[in-house]
């Protein structure tokens, strides 16, 4: 029954909107959502815990610091990075984003402006700090909502509020809409 409804919905949407998975030389939001849901499920199946990208950054930082004699005795150093599925997913995400950019047929329309670069740097730092404070961005969202936990829904409301604030701050950096 559910499969039949899904097929009907896909047929109807494709009839009215065109290709649901690839449009104007790039992936659609639906394609991205399906890929991320598949990757999240595979991490849960392989690792037995939520997808935590910040864990990969932490592990790589600990191992990188150990090359300079730092973090001696840290239990994270007992395990190789190659056997940590979170580190693998981190690099899979980086390489996947690079691949998606490579197959996108568009080019950068104009040279980077200083105010746009500053907006990107400040936004990236704020998102990174928020991800570290909340333990992760994807894990908190997907696994919190999927499990019906209150923290997932609170996370979603805070993410929406942050998005609204970010959109309202865009004109300060000379960005449109």
TANORBEL-V377367 format. One record per residue. RES is the residue in one small letter. PHI is phi in whole degrees, 0 to 359 (NA if undefined). PSI is psi in whole degrees, 0 to 359 (999 if undefined). D_LAST is the distance of its C-alpha to the last C-alpha in whole Angstrom. Layout:
BEGIN
[[RES PHI PSI D_LAST] [RES PHI PSI D_LAST]]
END
This chain:
BEGIN
[[x NA 311 41] [x 295 318 38] [x 298 320 38] [x 297 317 39] [x 296 320 36] [x 296 315 34] [x 297 319 35] [x 298 316 35] [x 298 314 31] [x 299 316 30] [x 298 313 32] [x 296 313 31] [x 295 320 27] [x 293 325 28] [x 295 318 30] [x 274 327 27] [x 249 349 24] [x 91 202 26] [x 297 125 26] [x 277 342 25] [x 253 339 25] [x 215 120 24] [x 217 134 22] [x 54 42 21] [x 78 17 22] [x 207 166 21] [x 291 151 22] [x 270 171 20] [x 298 324 19] [x 299 316 22] [x 297 315 24] [x 299 318 22] [x 297 319 23] [x 294 317 27] [x 297 314 27] [x 294 321 26] [x 297 319 29] [x 296 314 31] [x 295 320 31] [x 297 318 31] [x 295 321 34] [x 291 324 36] [x 295 316 35] [x 299 319 37] [x 291 320 40] [x 278 319 41] [x 263 335 40] [x 81 9 41] [x 215 177 38] [x 293 160 34] [x 285 116 32] [x 234 99 31] [x 292 325 29] [x 293 334 30] [x 297 321 34] [x 295 318 33] [x 296 320 32] [x 297 311 35] [x 299 316 37] [x 293 325 37] [x 294 318 36] [x 297 313 40] [x 293 322 41] [x 295 318 40] [x 294 329 41] [x 294 337 45] [x 294 338 45] [x 254 15 45] [x 84 12 48] [x 269 162 45] [x 61 36 45] [x 297 138 49] [x 83 2 50] [x 289 128 46] [x 298 340 47] [x 294 337 44] [x 284 348 46] [x 287 343 48] [x 245 141 46] [x 286 146 45] [x 295 333 41] [x 292 340 42] [x 257 9 43] [x 262 112 40] [x 295 335 38] [x 292 321 35] [x 293 319 35] [x 299 318 35] [x 292 325 32] [x 300 310 30] [x 289 328 32] [x 297 321 31] [x 295 318 28] [x 296 312 27] [x 292 324 29] [x 295 320 27] [x 294 320 24] [x 296 319 26] [x 296 316 27] [x 298 323 24] [x 292 323 23] [x 292 324 26] [x 275 353 26] [x 286 128 23] [x 276 6 24] [x 264 158 21] [x 242 165 21] [x 291 125 18] [x 287 325 17] [x 217 160 18] [x 295 155 19] [x 293 136 18] [x 262 155 17] [x 299 315 18] [x 294 326 15] [x 292 320 13] [x 297 318 17] [x 295 321 17] [x 298 319 14] [x 294 317 15] [x 294 313 19] [x 296 316 18] [x 298 318 16] [x 296 318 19] [x 295 318 21] [x 296 318 20] [x 294 321 20] [x 295 317 23] [x 295 318 25] [x 297 321 23] [x 295 320 25] [x 293 319 28] [x 291 327 28] [x 266 7 28] [x 82 332 30] [x 176 159 28] [x 268 309 24] [x 288 317 25] [x 297 317 29] [x 296 324 28] [x 283 299 25] [x 297 306 27] [x 286 330 31] [x 292 315 30] [x 288 318 29] [x 297 326 31] [x 275 355 34] [x 78 14 33] [x 285 146 33] [x 298 325 32] [x 296 328 30] [x 294 319 28] [x 288 323 27] [x 296 319 26] [x 302 314 24] [x 298 316 22] [x 297 319 21] [x 292 324 21] [x 295 319 18] [x 295 319 16] [x 296 318 16] [x 297 324 15] [x 294 318 12] [x 297 316 11] [x 297 316 12] [x 299 319 11] [x 294 322 7] [x 290 334 8] [x 275 348 10] [x 305 317 7] [x 299 334 8] [x 297 336 11] [x 255 13 11] [x 75 20 10] [x 262 148 7] [x 268 150 4] [x 50 999 0]]
END
